Amino acid sequence: MDIYDISFFLSTMWVGPFWFYMLVYPQSERTTMLMKGPWFFVGPIAIWFAITLLNPSGLIELFQDMVNPANSLGALASLLATPAGASAAWAHMVAGDIFVTRWIWKRSLEQNTNHWVMRSSVFFGVMLMPIGIAIHMLLGNMQSESEDEVVENQI
């Protein structure tokens, strides 16, 4: 295993416990404590910086090549085709996924979202973030609207 394999593994494993607690124990005090500070996304961000510092030429070349808009996509593809580029991109995606998943989790608690909708949203928030957001926005909001109608009908 080289440094890029290790960084890929570490960035993935870093978010695992945070995701697990939001998924399995969403209302636990321990989950709330874990998700309070920035620790849930600091690991992948630190890994991204470490990879970038180990191989700054990739990022420099990317910015130089992006000066020409016709070559922007090609420059990005070239960078991502390297172990350093793929590992850095993965750390970046994992940090974004866990950050958005925390938002989904927190918002679900605030809105008292159905636990199956919350768990589905949190599950997909890390696995396939756009699907997690879609589930949360569509099903979480539908539930809130239907609860509002029930309250209005009771008044």
C-alpha positions in Angstrom: 0.0 0.0 0.0 1.3 3.4 -0.9 0.4 6.8 0.7 -2.5 7.3 -1.6 -4.1 4.0 -0.8 -3.7 4.8 2.9 -5.2 8.2 2.5 -8.1 6.8 0.6 -8.7 4.3 3.3 -8.3 6.8 6.2 -10.6 9.4 4.7 -13.3 6.7 4.2 -12.9 5.3 7.7 -12.8 8.7 9.3 -16.4 9.5 8.5 -17.7 6.0 9.3 -18.3 6.4 13.0 -20.0 9.8 12.6 -22.2 8.4 9.9 -23.0 5.3 11.9 -24.1 7.3 14.9 -26.3 9.6 12.9 -27.8 6.5 11.2 -28.3 4.1 14.1 -28.5 6.4 17.1 -29.9 9.7 15.6 -31.4 11.0 18.8 -28.6 9.9 21.2 -26.8 12.5 23.3 -23.5 10.9 22.3 -24.4 11.5 18.6 -25.2 15.1 19.4 -21.8 15.5 21.2 -20.0 13.8 18.3 -21.6 16.1 15.7 -21.2 19.3 17.7 -17.7 20.3 16.7 -15.9 20.1 13.4 -14.3 16.7 13.9 -16.7 14.9 11.6 -15.1 16.5 8.5 -11.6 17.6 9.8 -10.0 14.2 9.0 -10.8 14.2 5.2 -9.9 17.9 4.9 -6.6 17.3 6.6 -5.9 14.3 4.3 -6.7 16.5 1.3 -4.2 19.1 2.4 -1.6 16.5 3.1 -2.0 14.9 -0.3 -1.9 18.4 -1.9 1.3 19.3 0.0 2.9 16.0 -1.0 2.1 16.6 -4.7 1.6 20.4 -5.2 2.6 20.1 -8.9 -0.7 18.5 -9.8 -2.7 21.4 -8.4 -0.4 23.9 -9.9 -0.6 22.2 -13.3 -4.4 22.1 -13.0 -4.6 25.9 -12.4 -2.2 26.6 -15.2 -4.1 24.4 -17.7 -7.5 25.9 -16.6 -6.4 29.4 -17.9 -7.5 28.0 -21.3 -11.2 27.2 -20.9 -11.1 24.8 -23.8 -8.7 22.6 -21.8 -10.3 22.9 -18.3 -12.0 19.5 -18.4 -9.0 17.8 -19.9 -6.7 19.2 -17.2 -9.1 18.0 -14.5 -9.3 14.6 -16.1 -5.5 14.3 -16.2 -5.2 15.2 -12.6 -8.0 12.8 -11.5 -6.3 10.0 -13.5 -3.4 10.0 -11.0 -3.3 8.3 -7.6 -2.7 11.7 -6.0 -5.6 13.3 -7.8 -8.1 10.5 -7.2 -7.2 10.3 -3.6 -7.5 14.1 -3.1 -10.8 14.1 -4.9 -12.1 11.2 -2.8 -11.1 13.0 0.5 -12.9 16.1 -0.9 -16.0 14.2 -1.7 -16.1 12.4 1.6 -15.8 15.7 3.5 -18.6 17.1 1.5 -20.8 14.0 1.9 -20.4 13.9 5.7 -21.0 17.7 6.0 -24.2 17.5 4.0 -25.3 14.4 5.9 -24.8 16.2 9.2 -27.1 19.0 7.8 -29.7 16.4 6.8 -29.5 14.7 10.3 -29.7 18.0 12.2 -32.6 19.3 10.1 -34.5 16.0 10.4 -34.2 16.2 14.2 -35.4 19.8 14.2 -38.4 18.9 12.0 -39.2 15.7 13.8 -39.0 13.8 10.5 -40.2 10.2 10.4 -37.4 8.0 11.5 -37.4 5.9 8.3 -37.2 9.0 6.1 -34.4 10.4 8.4 -32.4 7.1 8.3 -32.9 6.8 4.5 -31.7 10.3 4.0 -28.7 9.9 6.3 -27.8 6.5 4.7 -27.8 8.0 1.2 -26.3 11.3 2.4 -23.0 9.5 2.6 -23.5 6.8 0.0 -25.0 8.9 -2.8 -25.4 12.4 -1.5 -27.8 13.8 -4.2 -30.2 10.9 -3.5 -30.0 11.6 0.3 -30.8 15.3 -0.3 -33.7 14.4 -2.6 -35.2 11.9 -0.1 -34.8 14.5 2.7 -36.2 17.4 0.7 -39.1 15.5 -0.8 -40.2 13.1 1.9 -39.2 15.1 4.9 -41.0 18.2 3.6 -44.1 16.1 2.6 -44.3 14.8 6.2 -44.0 18.3 7.7 -46.7 19.7 5.4 -49.1 16.8 6.2 -48.4 17.4 10.0 -49.1 21.1 9.5 -52.5 20.2 7.9 -53.4 17.9 10.8 -52.6 20.7 13.3 -54.7 23.2 11.2 -57.6 20.7 11.1 -57.5 20.2 14.8 -57.8 24.0 15.4 
